[in-house]
Amino acid sequence: MNLSTNKNKIAFHLEYEHVWIDHPLDLIIKIDDRILHMDVSGAKNTTIHKKKSVEQGDHVLSLSVTNKNDRSTTVDEQKKILKDSYVKIKKLLIDDFDFGRIMFSESKHIDNHNNITISPGGVYTNGTWSLNFTTPVYIWLLEKLF
C-alpha cells in the first residue's frame, strides 16, 4: 500500500555513510522545516526509517553539514585531496520507491559560499544538499520518469 494516500503519511528510508578524519561532521536531516534526524555521533553507516505526516504538495528533503574545517581534509603538497570528511547517501526510499535515479538527476548542494553543485550524491563541504519532491510520491515519480 502506498502510504502517500493514507492520511498524508510517507514512509522515509535513508541510508548514508559518514566518513571523517579528526572529528565527525554535524548533520541535520529535514523535510521542509521539520527535523527528521540529527547526527553528531560520527557513526560510519546509519539507517533512518520513519513515517512522517506531510501535506499533499511540494516538499524539500535536505541534509545539512556543519563543523567541517581544515582538519577534516588531508592534502598533499600539490593540494590534491588524500583523505576527506563527507556524508554520502547510499539509499533513499520514500513510500518504498527508490529515489536513486531521481536523486542523482534532481538534487543539488549549496555550500556556505552559495556555490551550487548539481546531483552530488552527498554532502562534501559545509552546506546543504536538497531534493525537491511532491506527494503523492507515486504520481510525481511517474511524471518524472516518463
C-alpha positions in Angstrom: 0.0 0.0 0.0 1.3 3.4 -0.9 1.4 5.5 2.3 1.2 8.8 0.4 -2.6 8.3 0.1 -3.0 7.2 3.7 -3.6 10.3 5.8 -0.7 12.1 4.1 1.9 9.9 5.7 5.1 9.0 3.9 7.5 6.2 4.7 11.0 7.6 4.7 14.1 5.4 4.5 17.6 6.8 4.2 21.0 5.1 4.4 24.2 7.1 4.5 27.9 6.7 5.1 29.7 9.2 7.3 33.5 9.3 6.6 35.5 11.6 8.8 39.0 12.3 9.9 39.9 14.3 13.1 36.3 14.9 14.1 32.8 13.9 13.0 30.7 16.3 10.9 27.4 17.6 12.3 24.4 16.5 10.2 20.8 17.6 10.3 18.2 16.0 8.0 14.9 17.7 7.4 11.7 17.5 5.3 10.7 21.1 4.8 11.5 22.8 8.1 10.9 19.7 10.3 13.9 17.9 11.6 13.8 14.2 11.0 17.3 13.3 12.3 20.4 14.9 13.9 23.7 13.2 13.9 26.9 14.3 15.7 27.9 10.7 16.5 30.2 10.1 13.6 28.8 6.6 13.1 30.1 5.2 9.8 26.9 3.8 8.5 23.4 5.0 9.5 19.9 3.9 8.5 16.9 6.1 9.3 13.4 4.6 8.8 10.4 6.8 9.8 6.9 7.6 8.9 6.1 11.2 8.7 2.9 13.2 8.1 3.1 15.7 5.3 0.6 17.7 3.4 0.0 16.8 -0.2 2.1 19.0 -2.5 5.7 20.2 -2.8 8.4 19.3 -0.3 12.1 19.6 0.2 14.3 16.9 1.7 17.6 18.4 3.0 20.8 17.2 4.6 22.9 20.0 6.1 26.5 19.6 7.2 28.4 21.9 9.5 31.6 21.6 11.5 33.9 20.7 8.6 37.2 22.6 8.8 40.8 22.4 7.7 41.4 19.3 9.9 38.6 17.5 8.0 40.7 17.2 4.9 44.2 15.9 4.3 46.0 17.2 1.2 49.5 16.7 -0.3 52.0 19.4 -1.3 50.1 20.0 -4.6 46.8 20.5 -2.7 45.5 17.1 -4.0 43.0 15.6 -1.5 44.3 12.5 0.1 41.6 12.0 2.7 38.3 13.9 3.2 35.3 14.0 5.6 31.9 13.7 4.0 28.4 12.2 4.2 27.4 10.1 1.2 23.9 9.0 0.5 23.7 5.3 -0.2 20.0 4.7 -0.4 16.9 6.8 -0.4 13.3 5.4 -0.4 10.1 7.3 0.0 7.0 5.2 0.2 9.1 2.3 -0.8 10.0 3.9 -4.1 13.7 4.0 -4.8 14.8 7.6 -5.4 18.3 6.7 -6.7 17.9 7.8 -10.3 15.9 10.9 -9.3 18.3 11.8 -6.5 21.3 11.8 -8.9 19.5 13.8 -11.6 17.4 16.3 -9.5 19.4 17.0 -6.3 21.7 19.9 -5.6 24.2 21.1 -3.0 24.7 24.7 -2.0 27.8 25.4 0.1 28.3 28.2 2.6 29.6 30.5 -0.3 26.4 29.9 -2.3 28.2 27.7 -4.9 25.8 25.1 -6.4 26.7 21.6 -7.3 24.1 19.6 -9.2 23.5 15.9 -8.3 26.4 15.4 -5.9 25.0 12.3 -4.1 26.1 13.5 -0.7 27.5 16.4 1.3 31.2 17.1 0.9 31.5 20.6 2.2 29.7 22.7 4.8 26.3 23.4 3.3 23.0 21.8 2.4 22.1 19.0 -0.1 18.5 19.2 -1.2 16.0 17.3 -3.3 12.5 18.6 -4.1 9.7 16.1 -4.3 5.9 16.1 -4.4 3.3 14.0 -2.6 1.6 11.7 -3.5 5.0 10.4 -4.5 3.9 7.8 -7.0 2.2 10.3 -9.2 5.2 12.7 -9.0 7.6 9.8 -9.9 5.5 8.7 -12.8 5.7 12.3 -14.2 9.4 12.4 -13.6 10.3 9.1 -15.0 8.1 9.1 -18.1 
